[in-house]
């Protein structure tokens, strides 16, 4: 099982635990996914951007992951 596949399985656990926001970094594809609005074992909203775009946290105002630091080169 790939790391991304395992991480996607974990998303269900986080959603079920009520984690309001979860980010998935797909390094090989240079994609950032933000999962929000957990309901049961599923996140209702998923937004993804491709490098060099960035996403801002919906939980922590002003928090943005700098894509250049995640995807060097």
N, C-alpha and C positions, 0 to 999 in steps of 0.2 A: 504494500500500500504506500502510495506517495505521501509526502509530508502535507501537501495541499489537501489530499483526500482525508487524511487524519484530522487536519485542522477543521475541515468542513463538518466532520462528525462531532467535533468538540463544540461547534457553534450551537448545536441542539442542546447540549448540556448547559451552556452559558445562558441561552434563551430561557430554558426551564428554570434556572436559578434566578432569573429576573435581572440579569446583567443588562443595563439599559442600552449599552452601545458596545459593539465589538468590531475590531478592525482586523482584516485579513490581508496580509501582504503577500502577493504572488510575485516573487522576485524574478523568476524566469520570464514571466509575461510583462513585467514592469507595471503591475496593476495594484492599486489599493482599493479594497472594498470596505465600506462602512455599513455595518448591519445595525439597525435600530428597531425600536418598537417590538420587543419580544412578546410573543403570545404562545403559550404552551412551549413546544420545542422548536418553534420557528420564529425567525425575525421577519416582521411584516414589510419592512423597508430595507432595500439594499441599493446602495449607490456605489458606483465604481468609476474610477478615473485612471487614465493611463499617463505614465510619465511624459511630460514634466508637470502635469496638473497636480493639485493638492486638494485635500479635503480638510474641513475644519470640524472639530468635535461638536456634537450636538449636546454633550453633557458638560464639558469643560470649556466655557467661553474663551476664545482666543487661542485654544490649543490646535496647532496644525503640525502635522508631520512634514518635515522638509524632504521632498522626494529626492533631491540630490544626495542627501545623506543615506537614503535607503537604496538607491540605485546608482552607485558610482559609475563613472565612465560613461 
